Amino acid sequence: MNLSFKLKLADEYTSRSQKVRVLTEQWVNSEAYCPNCGHSDLDQYANNKPVADFFCQKCREEYELKSKSETIGTKVLDGAYRTMVERLQSSNNPNFLLLSYDLQRFEVLNFLVIPKHFFIPEIIERRKPLSSTARRAGWVGCNILLHNIPQTGKIFFVRNRIVTSKAKVLSEWQKTLFLRESNEIGVKGWLLDVMRCIEQLRTRMFSLDDVYAFESTLVRKYPGNRHIKDKIRQQLQVLRDKGYLEFVGRGRYRRT
């Protein structure tokens, strides 16, 4: 994977934003591959399709590209809030490709994909409406809150200029596809909450009691649920059955 941009492709543009758009889109078009099926390249939609920017001809997965200078940070600016919320409930919600770049060296710093099954309402932040003097007065945009997404939902093709092996990218993608089996956001939200709790333990091996330690945190999020520990055990069983975890006996688990 060549991390450098092909600068000549943007020579005809004077605007920095236009140059960046052309360079980043061309890079994805020529260097990226589909993390779902491994197809060797992603094709770009013509005329900026409203929902997505790229698609895979082999498996038909769709991707929306967001680019940002230098670090990606904890949130990414996106489009209209209402449109995003509606997309979460639809079948045409694309996966997100996030690319950060170094404009001094004209190359990619980080490139990752967030599978669409990690998108739930709590990762979408409503922004303030534009002022009455703005060209689009009253328009409401949104941010994608990256810190609310489990680390396992951030699959890096490139991390700090280091290219991840294709085999690892494909494996990481397949690992969480079971989340697509549920169309109920509440059900998926519980699984993602427990996955985040497990990640905060920062160890592959952990016990049931270790996860119970997050009971107070989950009580605050689900104040109407009086059976938090039962819910935790239920989610651990699902994650075990789907191969995300391995039960090693005596209340202990291992992240696969």
Secondary structure, 3 states (H helix, E strand, C coil): CCCECCHHHHCCCCCHHHHHHHHHHHHHHHHCCCCCCCCCCCEECCCCCCCCCEECCCCCCEEEEEEEECCCCCEEEEEEHHHHHHHHCCCCCCEEEEEEEECCCCEEEEEEEECHHHCCHHHEEECCCCCCCCCCCCCCEEEEEHHHCCHHHCEEEEECCEECCHHHHHHHHHHCHHHHHCCCHHHHHHHHHHHHHHHHCCCCEEEHHHHHCCHHHHHHHCCCCCCHHHHHHHHHHHHHHCCCEEEEECCEEEEC
